[in-house]
Amino acid sequence: MTAHQIVTHDEWIASRRRFLAKEKEFTRVRDELSRERRELPWERVEKPYVFETDSGKQTLADLFGKHSQLIVYHFMYDPDWSIGCKSCSFWADNFNGIVPHLAQRDVSLVAVSRAPRAKLQAQARRFGWNFQWVSCLGSDFNFDYNVSFSPEALARGEVLYNYVPQKTRSTELPGISAFVKQDGRIFHTYSTYGRGLDMLNAAYQYLDIAPKGRDEDGLPSPMAWVKHRMDYES
């Protein structure tokens, strides 16, 4: 940690008040951005996606349950992998406790992966997760939302991710998508990828106010420190 200026309490309060003005401006800008996000146009979902769930085969409409809004976390888990992505698991560790709160605001939360349901169930048991996690194996769903990539796409050298062509060797990348159901029709309202997921990880938000922040500058990649949580002790 770098050396910091040490000041009196009155000087600290003065400095904190100056920074508070910037924080309040950021909050106002963020509220405006959120309003504009809600006003984005929608696109109708026409394809009949089917998922493997703990209740059997379900359509995208079924995943809404009794709610009119659906948030999908595109969880990186290739069918050939032995366990889901450690970074997506870091995000998913936030899910259990928020599901009831989202339900009170007419929102269902579902994680979707390409791995078979048995693998999802095994990891969920090991991690103590009880949020809904379904398999889209055999479906175009994660391909259509640009978070899964075929060998042919990877062989071309570029894939569409975060709305621009990017180079990757991974068959899976993370994302979050939002949908709404109206009069029996489903609409895709929003998707975000890459750093757009940052604000949806509570642990990162706490690290951002810690004295050392995320402390990732000296690492080979920003999330190189992240492990499946039970692996930290080992």
N, C-alpha and C positions, 0 to 999 in steps of 0.2 A: 504494500500500500504506500502511495506517495505521501510525503510530508505535507501536512495541512496547516494553514494559519490558525493559530489559537488566539481567541479573542475573549473579551469580557461578555457577560450575559447580555448587557444592553446592546453591544455591537452585534452579537449573534442574532438578537431579535430584529434589529434593523435590517440585517442581511436577509433574514428569513422572510420579512415582510416584502422586501424587494422581489425576492424569488416567487412569493405567493402571487404577486400580480401576474407573473408569467404563467404560473400554473392555472390561474383563473382564465386567462386568455386561451390557453390550450384547451381547457374544458369547454369554453364557448365554441371554439373551432370544431372540437370533436362532436359536440351536440349538433352543430350544423351539418357536419359530414354524415352523421347518423340519419338526420332528417333527409338529406339528399339520397342516401342509400335506400331508404324506404320508398322513395319516389321513383326509383329506377323502373323502367318498363319490365314487363314479365314476358316469358315465352311459354307457350303451352307444351306440356310433355305429352307426346303422342305415342311413344314406344311402350309396349306392354311389358315392363320389367317384372321379373319374378325372382324372389329371394327365398333362400332356405333359412327358416327360423326355428326356434324351439317349439313353435306351434304348427310346424309344417310349412308348405309353400304359401307365400304371401305376395301380393302385388305391392307396388309402391303406394297405392291408395290404402292398403291394409296397414302399412307402417305408420300412418297418421294416428291409428287408434281412434279415439273419440275426439281428437283435436283437429283444428283446421290448419295448423302450421306444423311443419316438420323441418328439423335441423338434422343434416346427415354429416357425420364425421367420416371422411374417407380414410380408413385405417390401413396403413401399408402392411399387407400380409400376403405375399405371393404364395400361391398354392404349394410351391416346392420348398418354402421355408419351414424351419422347425418351430419358430416362434415369431410373433408379430414384432414389427419394428420397435426398437427401444425408445425412439423419440415419440412415436405415436402412443406408446404405452405411458410415457411421461404425461402426455396430454390426457389420456384416458383415465389416469389416476384422479383427475379432477371431476369425473362424470357422476359417480354414484350419488353423492349428496345433493347435486343440483337438479336431478330429474324431477323430484316432487315439486320443486319451486317452479320449474319451467311449465309443468303441467297446470299449475295454478294460473298461468298466463296463456293457456291454450296452445302449448307447444310440446311436441314429442321430440325426443332426442334419440337417434339411432346411429350406431357405428356400422359401417359396411366395409367388408373385406372380400377379396377373391379367394382366400383360403377356404377349404371345406369347413362346414359347421362343426365337425368333431374337433378340429384343431382350435376353433374359436372357443368352444365350450371348455376345452382342457386349459387354455390360458386363463379364461375368466375364472375358473375354479381356483387355479393357483394364485391368482392376484386378488381374489375376493371381490370381483366385479359383479354387479347385478344389473347394470344397464343393458338395454337391448343391443345385441351385437349379431348381425346377420351376414350370411354369405351370399355374394352375387356371382359365385362360380357358375360359369356357363352363360352368364348374362353380359350384355354390352355396357352395363350401367357405369362401372368405374372407368371403362375405356371412353365412353361418351362424355364423361365429365373430366376427361384429360388428367387422370391421376394414375391410370394403368396403361402400359405400353406393350404392344406386341413385339416379338422378335423382329418382324419385318420393319416396324416403325423405328426400332433402335438401330437396325442395320442401315437405315437411311442417314443416320448421323445426327438428326434433329427431331425433337418432338415438340408439340404445342403444349406449353405449360405456363400458367400465369399469363395467358393471353398473348404470348410471344414465342417464337421458335427458340428452343434451348437444347443444349447438348447434355445428355445424361446417359449413363450406362445402366441405370436402375430400371427395373420393370415397374416399380411403384414409387409414387411421390404423394405427399399429403395434401389434403384440401378439406374444405367445409362448404357445404351447399345448403341453401334454404329453399323450401317449397311451400306453396299454399294450395289448399283445396277449396274450390268454390263451385257450388251447383254441380257436383260430381266431376268437375274438371280439375286437373292438376296443372299448376304453373311453377316453373323454375324462376325464382325471384333474385337469387344472388349466389355467387360462389367466390371464395377467396382462397389463395394459395400462398406458399412461401412465407414471407414475413407477415402477411396478412393474418396468420394464425397466432402471432405473438400475443395479442391482447386477450386471447381466449385461453391462456395458460396462467392460472392463478399463481403458481410458484414463480414464474418469471416476473410477474408484477411485484411480488414481494422482494425478489432479488434486486429489482430496479431501484428500490428505496433503501436497500442495505448499503453500508458504507463502501463496500468493494464492488457493488453492482453485480452483474453477471460474471465478471472476472474471467472473460473468455478470450481476451486479446492475445495472450501468448499461446493459445491452443492451435493445433493444425487446422481445426474447423470449429465454428462457434459452439456446436453441441457435442464436441468430442468427449466431454466429461460425463455425459448422460449414460446411465445404465438402466436396465430393468431394476426396479427399486430393491428387490431382495438380493441383488448382486453387489450392492455397495459394501455390505459387511464382508463378503468373501473376496 
